Amino acid sequence: MFSLPLGDDAHLGPLEVWHAEEFAAHLDRAREHIRPWVGAGFVTTDVDGARATLQRYAERQAADGGRLYGIRREGVLVGGVMFTDFQAAAGFCEVGCWLEPSAEGHGLITRACGVLLDWAFATRGLRRAEWHCRADNDRSSAAAKRLGMTLEGTLREVWPYEGVRHDKQVWAVLAREWLRQTGS
Ligand SMILES: CC(C)(COP(=O)(O)OP(=O)(O)OC[C@H]1O[C@@H](n2cnc3c(N)ncnc32)[C@H](O)[C@@H]1OP(=O)(O)O)[C@@H](O)C(=O)NCCC(=O)NCCS
């Protein structure tokens, strides 16, 4: 099975249905930290819920759609990255990510998302990758910017959370921009 080094004793690797218990234990450490910033359906509370998320991504991957990967540091699952959307025929994808608090601040997401973008652009020939985040999610906006993405627009009051409707930013990088900045 593949395991790509990300530095800091961290690796990017599979996160599949059979990892449901490991994923649920990780969510216990991450849940309150990620809850305001990710889709409600991702924030499950037990092993069955964690398994359902992994099953959903496995089915998407089988159809050449979305994909989900885990970041493990010293063997412990601390977060992950995903293609929340992946449309080969349309040449478009959307990338997402999350970490538990202990793993923030080490560049793991920048490097793991770089792996996804390399694959999407250089291997699969996609033309455009998007990044969606709540407009007040400063760490997420910073990660998009670090990846060389451009803020293309803000969708107003599109993100309901606990009775308040938040704005959402749409960032994107084009294949030619990514390949130029990475020298691929
Ligand atoms: C958004 C989120 C994934 C960003 O995590 P992050 O650790 O800030 O992002 P990165 O992994 O790219 O790391 C960047 C940080 O590592 C530091 N860093 C250290 N080495 C680095 C390197 N080699 N490369 C890049 N950054 C590095 C950067 O300076 C930065 O730290 P700072 O913000 O304190 O200056 C995280 O805050 C999170 O999970 N939030 C809750 C869920 C969420 O918002 N998900 C996204 C939904 S859109």
The ligand as a MOL file (V3000), in Angstrom:
LIG
                    3D

  0  0  0     0  0            999 V3000
M  V30 BEGIN CTAB
M  V30 COUNTS 48 50 0 0 0
M  V30 BEGIN ATOM
M  V30 1 C -7.3100 24.6560 7.5320 0
M  V30 2 C -6.2390 23.7840 8.1640 0
M  V30 3 C -6.2460 22.4120 7.5440 0
M  V30 4 C -4.8750 24.4820 7.9280 0
M  V30 5 O -3.8670 23.8060 8.6590 0
M  V30 6 P -2.4120 24.4680 8.7380 0
M  V30 7 O -1.5740 23.6250 9.5980 0
M  V30 8 O -2.5240 25.9150 9.0730 0
M  V30 9 O -1.9350 24.3980 7.2100 0
M  V30 10 P -0.5820 23.8500 6.6630 0
M  V30 11 O -0.5070 22.3980 6.9380 0
M  V30 12 O -0.4390 24.2840 5.2600 0
M  V30 13 O 0.5230 24.5610 7.5540 0
M  V30 14 C 0.7660 25.9420 7.4870 0
M  V30 15 C 1.4010 26.3510 8.7840 0
M  V30 16 O 2.5780 25.5570 8.9770 0
M  V30 17 C 3.7280 26.4000 8.9430 0
M  V30 18 N 4.7410 25.6520 8.2190 0
M  V30 19 C 5.7960 25.0330 8.8090 0
M  V30 20 N 6.5140 24.4150 7.8810 0
M  V30 21 C 5.9250 24.6340 6.6920 0
M  V30 22 C 6.2250 24.2550 5.3640 0
M  V30 23 N 7.2890 23.5010 5.0930 0
M  V30 24 N 5.3870 24.6140 4.3660 0
M  V30 25 C 4.3170 25.3830 4.6180 0
M  V30 26 N 3.9730 25.7790 5.8700 0
M  V30 27 C 4.7960 25.4120 6.8920 0
M  V30 28 C 3.2620 27.6780 8.2680 0
M  V30 29 O 4.0480 28.7810 8.6900 0
M  V30 30 C 1.8670 27.7770 8.8100 0
M  V30 31 O 1.8580 28.1080 10.1690 0
M  V30 32 P 1.2300 29.4900 10.7040 0
M  V30 33 O -0.1440 29.6220 10.0840 0
M  V30 34 O 1.1810 29.2830 12.1810 0
M  V30 35 O 2.1660 30.5050 10.2100 0
M  V30 36 C -6.4680 23.6320 9.7020 0
M  V30 37 O -6.4130 24.8940 10.3080 0
M  V30 38 C -7.8010 22.9600 10.0400 0
M  V30 39 O -7.9150 21.7490 10.0070 0
M  V30 40 N -8.8310 23.7780 10.3720 0
M  V30 41 C -10.1350 23.2370 10.7230 0
M  V30 42 C -10.8150 22.5060 9.5570 0
M  V30 43 C -10.8190 23.3520 8.3120 0
M  V30 44 O -10.9300 24.5580 8.3560 0
M  V30 45 N -10.6950 22.7000 7.1510 0
M  V30 46 C -10.7040 23.3920 5.8640 0
M  V30 47 C -12.0850 23.6000 5.4100 0
M  V30 48 S -12.1250 24.6420 3.9610 0
M  V30 END ATOM
M  V30 BEGIN BOND
M  V30 1 1 1 2
M  V30 2 1 2 3
M  V30 3 1 2 4
M  V30 4 1 2 36
M  V30 5 1 4 5
M  V30 6 1 5 6
M  V30 7 2 6 7
M  V30 8 1 6 8
M  V30 9 1 6 9
M  V30 10 1 9 10
M  V30 11 2 10 11
M  V30 12 1 10 12
M  V30 13 1 10 13
M  V30 14 1 13 14
M  V30 15 1 14 15
M  V30 16 1 15 16
M  V30 17 1 15 30
M  V30 18 1 16 17
M  V30 19 1 17 18
M  V30 20 1 17 28
M  V30 21 1 18 19
M  V30 22 1 18 27
M  V30 23 2 19 20
M  V30 24 1 20 21
M  V30 25 1 21 22
M  V30 26 2 21 27
M  V30 27 1 22 23
M  V30 28 2 22 24
M  V30 29 1 24 25
M  V30 30 2 25 26
M  V30 31 1 26 27
M  V30 32 1 28 29
M  V30 33 1 28 30
M  V30 34 1 30 31
M  V30 35 1 31 32
M  V30 36 2 32 33
M  V30 37 1 32 34
M  V30 38 1 32 35
M  V30 39 1 36 37
M  V30 40 1 36 38
M  V30 41 2 38 39
M  V30 42 1 38 40
M  V30 43 1 40 41
M  V30 44 1 41 42
M  V30 45 1 42 43
M  V30 46 2 43 44
M  V30 47 1 43 45
M  V30 48 1 45 46
M  V30 49 1 46 47
M  V30 50 1 47 48
M  V30 END BOND
M  V30 END CTAB
M  END
